[in-house]
C-alpha cells in the first residue's frame, strides 16, 4: 500500500492540509492503477490498498475524507469494511464500485450508508462527478458545523444561514406548535413561515403517520441526552402554486430528527424541563423512490413488467397455504411459446423482445384479478389460478390463451404467427408443494410439444413415466458413446443406366443393449433436443474417416464419402477446423469427402452457412443438399450456395403410383438440377413404377428398398468386392455418399 500526494512530490513538498485525502481500495492492480491515474492530477491525497486488511490499516492510521471501495476483495468483503467504519464511528464517506450485477450488493451498500454505488464499468465523467459531489457534500457538512458555531455569536448570520440550509429547520414548543421554521419549508412543502408559526405540527404530517410523530415529539421521551429520528410523510400545500417549489407531489418522505432544547441557568448549567424541541427534516423522497425501484426490480421482469420467478413462487406459496386452509383447489400453468425461437432467430432479438411484450399483454388480459402471470424466463410463462371451482375453469383459461395467441402479431410491419404449449397441474391432486406443481406442469407442457404443440394438457402420472423414460434414454445414449454402441450402416445407390452401385448413404444405428438395433430416427431427434448432437457428430466424423481408410485399403481410394451435417454442428464455429484436422489425422484427401446439408440450414443463418461451406469447398470438399423441396428453400439461396448434388426426398417419390402420371414437384426438382448442372439422387425408391417414372424423366441415380436395404460395413464391403470383381477393367470406381 502506498500514499500519493499531488504537487511536486519529488521536491518533498507537503501539500496543504485542506487537500482531501482519498483511500482507493481494489484488488485488481490494473483497475487500481487506472483509478489512481484518473485522480492523480487533481488536488487530492491518494492512498491505495489492494486488500481489506491494508484498507483497515490505513483507516486506523490516517483520517480520510472519502473511500472508493471495491466490494469483492480477497480477504474480506467491502460490506465488512463498511461495517468496520460504522462500528468505530470513522468519519468518512464511501463510494462503492462493483461489477456485481445483483440487487443485494447495491442494497447492502446503501443500507450501510454508502454515499453512492457505481457499477463497473463506469464512465470517467460519472466517477469524477460522483467523487466531486461526495467531497462537496462533505465540505458542506464541515461548513454547516462551522456555521453552527458562529450562530452563537450572530443572530443575523444565524437567520441567513438557517434559511439557506438545504434541510427544513424548525422548533416546537412543549404543546407541539411551531415557534420557528426556516424558508426551506416553503421551497419543499409550499407553506410560508406565517402559515406554520403557531400551528400544531399535525398540520403537515400525513394522517397515517401521526402516531409515530407523536412518539417522537413527546416531551417525556426527549430528556437530557435523547435524540429521536423517524421517517415521516409530510403533506404539501399545492394551493400556493409557487414557482420556487422544487416538486409537484402531494406527499414527501422526510428523515426527521428531534432534540430537546434546554435553557441555561446562571451558573452555565441547564434548568430543569424542556421549553421545546429543535429538529431538522431532510427530504428523502428520491432515496425512498430509489429503494422502492430497487425492490420492485428485484421481484419483476424488466422486459415484460410481470412478476419474476422469485415473486411467482412467493405468491404460489401463499395461494397453496390459502387453498389448504380453505380446502379448495388451484391450478398452476406452464406456458411455452411455440415458434418463438424461429421469430427470434429470423427477425432478431429486438423484435423477439417486442413479441414477448405483446404476448404477455394478451395473456394478462385473459386472467382474473386474483390470478398471477409471471415470466419464468426466455419464452416461458407461469400462471397460478387460485380458488379453482373445477378443472373446467383452468381449461377455459388455457383455451383463452390459445385463442388470443392465434391472432397475428405486428412487429413493425413484420406479421408473425405463434401458438403455445400449455401444461396444467392441479393442487392438491398433482402435487402439494411449489416445486411439485411447477415440475408437473412443466412435464405436461412438454407432453403437448411432443404431440404437435398448440394445445394444453393436464398432468397425469403416466407423463412422469414418459419423462423418466426420456431421462433414461438420455443416460443410455451418453453411455452408448462411451461403450461404442453406435455403428454406421450403408444403403447403396444404383445407376439405372448400368445397374451398378455408384454410391451409398450412411445411416447411423444404435446397438441398444435391451431394445436391439435402433434406427437414427428413433434417437437422433432426441439427441438434438438434449445437446448430444455435437458429441455424436464428432463420433460420426471419426467413424467415417476410419471406414474410408478400410475402403481405401480394399482398393476404393477414389470413393467419395458424404456426411450429413446437423444444423447445430454447422453453427459451431469449430466445424471447419474439426473437419480439416480429421482429414489430416487420417491422411484422407478432401476430394473424397462430400458434406450434405438440409434446406433448413439455408434459412437459419444463410450468410454464415455460405461462408462455412465456401471454406470447405476451398479445402476441396464438395457439398450436397438433402431432402430438397421439404423445407423453405429459396432458389436464390440455392443459386448462391456452393451445391454439387440435389437429393429428391422420399416423401415425393412415394406419391408416384402411375409411371404415365404427372408429378409436377418431382419434374420441377429434376429441371432445377438439370438447369444448374447438378447431380441428382432419388431416395426411397421401392417400386418398379417409381424407378421407371424417375428414369424416364431424367433422374438416373436411385436409392431404396427396391435395390438394397441398409447393411453393415462388413456386408457393404463384400458387395463392393463382388461388384469390383465383375467390373470391366476400364470402368470407373463407384461414388459413395455417406450420411448420418
Number of C-alpha atoms within 10 A of each C-alpha: 13 11 13 15 20 17 17 10 11 6 7 9 11 11 15 10 8 9 14 17 23 25 25 22 27 27 17 14 11 10 12 18 13 12 18 16 11 13 18 16 11 13 16 19 23 20 21 23 22 19 21 24 15 14 22 14 12 19 19 12 9 11 15 20 20 21 24 22 27 26 25 19 17 12 10 13 15 24 20 13 18 22 14 14 19 14 9 9 9 15 13 19 23 25 23 24 24 21 14 14 10 10 12 13 18 22 15 14 22 18 11 16 14 19 19 18 19 19 13 12 9 12 11 11 9 11 18 13 12 16 22 12 14 19 19 12 14 17 14 12 12 12 11 15 12 11 15 14 11 14 17 10 10 11 11 10 14 17 13 14 17 22 17 13 14 16 20 24 21 21 22 25 19 16 14 19 19 21 18 16 23 21 23 24 22 22 18 23 25 25 21 17 17 10 11 19 17 15 15 16 18 16 14 18 20 18 12 10 14 17 11 13 20 13 13 20 26 17 20 11 15 19 16 14 8 10 15 16 16 14 17 21 23 21 20 22 19 14 8 13 10 13 9 10 16 12 14 14 13 12 18 21 20 22 16 22 19 22 23 26 20 18 14 11 10 8 7 8 10 14 13 12 15 18 15 22 25 21 20 18 22 17 19 17 16 12 13 14 12 12 15 12 11 15 14 14 15 17 17 19 18 12 12 18 16 22 23 22 18 14 17 23 18 13 16 25 15 13 21 25 14 16 18 15 9 10 11 16 21 25 28 26 29 29 26 25 20 19 15 20 15 13 17 15 14 14 13 12 13 10 18 20 17 17 20 19 15 17 19 21 13 16 20 18 12 17 17 11 8 10 17 20 20 25 24 20 12 12 20 18 21 26 23 28 22 22 18 17 11 13 15 10 14 22 16 11 17 23 15 17 25 19 14 15 20 15 12 13 17 14 16 8 7 10 9 15 14 19 21 27 28 32 29 30 30 24 21 17 12 21 16 14 14 17 12 14 25 24 19 26 29 24 25 28 27 22 24 19 19 10 10 10 19 18 19 25 20 23 23 16 10 9 16 16 11 13 15 12 12 14 13 12 15 18 11 15 22 15 12 17 15 10 10 11 15 21 17 22 23 26 25 27 26 23 18 17 9 9 13 16 25 21 26 24 23 27 21 21 22 22 15 14 10 6 8 10 14 14 14 14 11 11 16 20 12 16 18 16 9 12 12 17 19 17 14 21 19 15 15 22 19 17 15 20 19 15 15 21 17 15 17 14 10 12 14 20 16 16 19 23 28 26 23 25 21 19 19 13 17 18 16 10 11 11 18 16 11 14 19 16 12 17 18 12 11 13 11 18 16 20 15 20 26 25 22 25 25 21 20 16 22 22 17 15 14 15 13 15 19 17 12 17 21 18 13 23 17 10 15 15 22 24 24 24 22 21 19 19 20 14 13 12 16 13 10 8 15 15 10 12 20 18 22 18 19 23 23 24 19 17 13 18 22 14 11 20 15 12 15 11 9 12 16 9 13 21 14 12 18 23 15 16 18 14 9 13 12 15 17 21 21 27 22 18 21 18 16 12 15 22 23 16 20 23 17 12 12 14 25 20 24 29 25 20 14 14 16 15 12 18 17 15 17 11 13 17 18 11 14 22 15 11 15 18 9 9 13 9 8 6 8 11 19 21 19 25 26 26 25 23
